[in-house]
Amino acid sequence: MLWWALAFFIIAIVAAVLGFGALAAAAATVAQVVFYVALVLFVFTLIIHLFREAPQPTA
């Protein structure tokens, strides 16, 4: 998911350099939203992992 954020960030940079201000702003906004969604999912997964019980070893 972070690859999508990076891709939209690169699109925003290229669009800004070429003078497409509205496209650059839209791509930057999408990149920011995707990044925050990935960050929330990462934190959620980390919390679940920390509070999950470890499997009991079988002998």
C-alpha positions in Angstrom: 0.0 0.0 0.0 2.9 2.3 0.6 3.9 1.7 -3.0 0.7 3.4 -4.1 1.4 6.4 -1.9 4.9 6.6 -3.3 3.5 6.4 -6.9 1.0 9.2 -6.3 3.7 11.3 -4.7 6.0 10.9 -7.7 3.0 11.8 -10.0 2.4 14.9 -7.9 6.1 15.9 -8.2 6.1 15.4 -11.9 2.8 17.2 -12.4 4.1 20.1 -10.3 7.3 20.4 -12.3 5.3 20.4 -15.5 2.9 23.1 -14.2 -0.2 21.1 -13.7 -1.1 22.5 -10.3 -4.6 21.0 -9.9 -3.3 17.5 -10.9 -0.4 17.8 -8.6 -2.6 18.8 -5.7 -5.0 15.9 -6.3 -2.2 13.4 -6.6 -0.6 14.7 -3.4 -4.0 14.4 -1.6 -4.4 10.9 -2.7 -0.9 10.0 -1.7 -1.5 11.5 1.7 -4.7 9.6 2.3 -3.2 6.3 1.2 -0.2 6.9 3.5 -2.5 7.5 6.5 -4.6 4.5 5.8 -1.5 2.4 5.6 -0.2 3.9 8.9 -3.5 3.2 10.6 -3.5 -0.4 9.4 0.1 -0.8 10.5 -0.7 0.4 14.0 -3.9 -1.7 14.2 -1.9 -4.8 13.2 0.9 -4.0 15.7 -1.6 -3.7 18.5 -3.3 -7.0 17.6 0.1 -8.7 17.4 1.2 -7.4 20.8 -2.0 -8.5 22.6 -2.4 -11.9 20.9 -1.5 -14.9 23.0 1.5 -16.9 21.9 0.7 -20.4 20.7 1.4 -23.1 23.2 4.2 -25.4 22.2 3.2 -29.0 21.4 5.4 -31.8 22.5 
